[in-house]
Amino acid sequence: MAEAHGHGHTPAAWTGVIIAFIGFCVGGAFMVADNTVGFWVGIALIAVGALVGGIMKLMGLGQKYEPIETSPVRAGSTEAREHARA
């Protein structure tokens, strides 16, 4: 089912995740280097990734909402039994 709906394989998702990943790497590197300013720059990049991904989704580059189709016949109903026999 995830493949049928794209599972986030959109330009908005990829861009947001890549920017956030770079922010995570920058923040982690500066945390180990004991550089507070660099760490917070990395945290800011993570927030920028979320913001850019959200803006791109609003621009139409994200996943389109498609409701999951369900069978109109309810399990256990008379219609379901007739449908199963056919």
URZI-V23198 format. One record per helix or strand of 3 or more residues. SS is the DSSP state (hx for helix, st for strand). FROM is the first residue (numbers start at 1). TO is the last residue. If there is no record, write none. Layout:
((SS,FROM,TO) (SS,FROM,TO))
//
This chain:
((hx,11,32) (hx,36,61) (hx,78,85))
//
